Structure formats: C-alpha cells, structure tokens
Amino acid sequence: MDFTIDIYKELLQSLAQQKYNFQTFGEYIQTPNEKSLILRHDVDLLPQNSLRFAKIQSDLGIKGSYYFRAVSESWDENIIKEIADLGHEIGYHYENMDSCNGDVDRAWDDFRIHLDKLRELVEVKTICMHGSPRSKFDNKELWDEYDYRSLDIIGEPYYDINFDEIFYLTDTGRRWDG
C-alpha cells in the first residue's frame, strides 16, 4: 500500500468529493453530522510531521483533531499552537497510568497537571488515551476512579463513541487501512 503524502492528499480530496462532513472529534460529540468523518491524529513522535498533515488539511478546508502526549518526542509548544491556529482541534493524548506505574491517585494529579499545561497553550476540550501494548497498565482505568468531565472535557473516543455504530479506520502500521 502506498503510504505517502501525495496519496494522503488524494484520499482527502476523494473523501471531500464524496461529500463527507469533516468534523473534529469535539464537533462530532457536540453536533454529529450525517456522513461525518473525523481525522484523529495521535502525535506520538515527530510533531513536525503532524504539522505537515495539518497544513495539508487546512489547505483543503478540512479540520482534524491532534492529540499530543506530554513527552518530549511529542510536545512541541510552537507546533501545538501552529496547528491550533490552522483551525484544528488540540487534545491531550494521556498515558498517566503508565507514567505513574498504576497509582491512580498520582495518575489523576499528573493528568491534571499536564492538561493544565496544554490548556495554557490552547483550548482543550477532548482527550484520547495513549495505548502502550507492552505496559501492564491500561490508561483508561483512570476513569474507573475519576471523571474527566469534571475538568470540562466533553469527550474521550474510547468512552464516547460507539464503535459498533461507527466505521473506524486507522493508519497504524504505516498503512491507510491498518
């Protein structure tokens, strides 16, 4: 499969021609449109590549959702602001149960600290769990004890989308149909 920027542009243009409604995750949670398409980008590494995707989308009049981890490989304040300035949604890609070795109270404090730091840069209304397949901790378990909505968060995909009703595609594995 061709996993290149040119093919990505063609994919977006084709979807736009098919009259898909591109919405950020936050927009979808608040007012889902018929035939919606959410472009969710988890910024795990190389934020400059995410900026490139954000510019492509912006040039096509398309908005996406970009989730940044609180690690040096992902967190670039200038890029976070620039992507937000292009009209895209910024969210927190949390992994606090991992980073706090399963200590849920410490993870809650850590989550709030990083969310506040991100909110000092841009508006943040949605979050998305970072999966760590080699970790013995599930980052979503934080919500067994705490409520993200208490922090003015309107959505978390793994809790607020019914994947039995939504067709989900991922680019995991460097493929457009992973």
C-alpha positions as CSV (number, residue, x, y, z in Angstrom):
1,M,0.0,0.0,0.0
2,D,1.3,3.5,-0.9
3,F,1.7,5.4,2.4
4,T,2.8,8.8,1.0
5,I,1.8,12.4,1.4
6,D,0.6,12.5,-2.2
7,I,-1.7,9.5,-1.7
8,Y,-3.0,11.2,1.6
9,K,-3.9,14.3,-0.3
10,E,-5.7,12.2,-2.9
11,L,-7.6,10.4,-0.2
12,L,-8.7,13.6,1.4
13,Q,-9.8,15.1,-1.9
14,S,-11.7,11.9,-2.8
15,L,-13.5,11.9,0.5
16,A,-14.4,15.6,0.1
17,Q,-15.7,14.9,-3.4
18,Q,-17.9,12.2,-1.8
19,K,-19.5,15.0,0.4
20,Y,-18.2,13.7,3.7
21,N,-18.5,16.2,6.5
22,F,-15.1,16.6,8.2
23,Q,-15.6,17.3,11.9
24,T,-13.2,17.4,14.8
25,F,-13.9,14.9,17.5
26,G,-15.2,17.7,19.7
27,E,-17.6,19.0,17.0
28,Y,-18.8,15.4,16.4
29,I,-19.5,14.9,20.2
30,Q,-21.5,18.2,20.3
31,T,-23.3,18.0,17.0
32,P,-22.8,14.9,14.9
33,N,-23.4,15.4,11.2
34,E,-24.6,12.8,8.7
35,K,-21.8,11.2,6.8
36,S,-19.2,12.6,9.2
37,L,-15.5,11.9,9.0
38,I,-13.2,12.5,11.9
39,L,-9.5,12.8,11.3
40,R,-7.8,11.9,14.6
41,H,-4.1,12.2,14.8
42,D,-2.2,10.9,17.8
43,V,1.1,12.8,17.9
44,D,3.4,10.2,19.4
45,L,6.6,11.2,17.7
46,L,7.7,13.7,15.1
47,P,5.3,16.6,15.7
48,Q,6.7,18.3,12.6
49,N,5.1,15.6,10.5
50,S,1.8,16.3,12.2
51,L,2.2,20.0,11.3
52,R,2.7,19.0,7.7
53,F,-0.6,17.0,7.8
54,A,-2.4,19.9,9.5
55,K,-1.2,22.3,6.8
56,I,-2.4,19.9,4.0
57,Q,-5.8,19.6,5.7
58,S,-6.1,23.3,6.2
59,D,-5.2,24.0,2.5
60,L,-8.1,21.7,1.6
61,G,-10.5,23.4,4.1
62,I,-10.5,20.4,6.3
63,K,-10.2,20.2,10.1
64,G,-8.8,17.4,12.2
65,S,-8.1,16.5,15.8
66,Y,-4.5,16.3,17.0
67,Y,-3.7,14.6,20.3
68,F,-0.4,15.4,21.9
69,R,1.4,13.3,24.5
70,A,3.2,15.0,27.5
71,V,6.6,13.6,26.4
72,S,9.5,15.4,24.7
73,E,9.1,13.4,21.5
74,S,5.6,14.8,21.0
75,W,5.3,18.0,23.0
76,D,6.4,21.0,20.8
77,E,4.6,24.1,22.0
78,N,5.2,26.1,18.8
79,I,3.8,23.3,16.7
80,I,0.8,22.8,19.1
81,K,0.0,26.5,18.8
82,E,0.5,26.5,15.0
83,I,-1.8,23.5,14.4
84,A,-4.4,25.1,16.6
85,D,-4.0,28.4,14.7
86,L,-4.8,26.5,11.5
87,G,-8.2,25.7,13.0
88,H,-7.6,22.2,14.2
89,E,-8.6,20.8,17.5
90,I,-5.9,20.0,20.0
91,G,-6.4,17.3,22.7
92,Y,-4.4,15.6,25.3
93,H,-3.1,12.1,24.5
94,Y,-2.8,10.9,28.0
95,E,-0.8,8.0,29.4
96,N,-0.8,8.7,33.1
97,M,-1.5,5.3,34.5
98,D,1.7,4.1,32.6
99,S,3.8,7.1,33.7
100,C,2.6,6.7,37.4
101,N,3.1,2.9,37.5
102,G,-0.6,2.3,38.0
103,D,-1.0,4.6,41.0
104,V,-4.4,6.0,40.2
105,D,-4.3,9.0,42.6
106,R,-0.9,10.0,41.4
107,A,-2.1,9.5,37.8
108,W,-5.1,11.8,38.4
109,D,-2.8,14.6,39.7
110,D,-0.4,14.0,36.8
111,F,-3.2,14.1,34.3
112,R,-4.5,17.4,35.6
113,I,-1.0,19.0,35.7
114,H,-0.4,18.1,32.0
115,L,-3.9,19.1,30.9
116,D,-3.4,22.5,32.6
117,K,-0.1,22.9,30.8
118,L,-1.6,22.1,27.5
119,R,-4.5,24.5,28.2
120,E,-2.0,27.3,28.9
121,L,-1.2,27.0,25.2
122,V,-4.6,26.2,23.5
123,E,-8.1,25.3,24.2
124,V,-8.5,21.6,25.1
125,K,-12.0,20.0,25.2
126,T,-11.2,16.4,24.3
127,I,-8.8,13.7,25.4
128,C,-7.7,10.4,24.0
129,M,-5.9,7.5,25.7
130,H,-2.4,6.5,24.5
131,G,-2.1,2.8,24.3
132,S,1.0,1.1,25.4
133,P,0.8,-2.6,24.3
134,R,3.9,-3.6,26.4
135,S,2.6,-1.9,29.6
136,K,0.7,-3.8,32.2
137,F,-1.4,-0.7,32.9
138,D,-4.5,0.4,30.9
139,N,-4.5,4.2,30.8
140,K,-8.3,4.2,30.6
141,E,-8.5,2.7,34.1
142,L,-8.0,6.2,35.5
143,W,-11.7,6.8,34.7
144,D,-12.8,3.9,37.0
145,E,-12.0,6.3,39.9
146,Y,-12.2,9.8,38.4
147,D,-14.4,11.6,35.9
148,Y,-12.8,13.6,33.1
149,R,-16.0,15.6,32.6
150,S,-15.3,17.3,35.9
151,L,-12.4,19.0,34.1
152,D,-14.6,20.5,31.4
153,I,-13.7,17.6,29.0
154,I,-16.5,16.8,26.6
155,G,-15.2,13.6,25.1
156,E,-12.9,10.6,25.1
157,P,-13.2,8.4,22.0
158,Y,-13.0,5.1,23.8
159,Y,-15.9,6.2,26.1
160,D,-17.9,8.5,24.0
161,I,-18.1,6.7,20.6
162,N,-20.0,3.5,20.0
163,F,-17.6,1.7,17.6
164,D,-20.5,-0.7,16.8
165,E,-22.1,2.2,15.0
166,I,-19.0,3.9,13.6
167,F,-16.8,2.7,10.9
168,Y,-13.2,3.1,12.2
169,L,-10.1,3.1,10.1
170,T,-6.6,3.6,11.4
171,D,-3.2,4.3,9.9
172,T,-1.5,2.1,12.4
173,G,1.3,0.1,10.9
174,R,2.1,2.8,8.3
175,R,-0.9,1.7,6.2
176,W,-4.0,3.7,5.3
177,D,-6.2,0.7,6.1
178,G,-4.4,-0.6,9.2
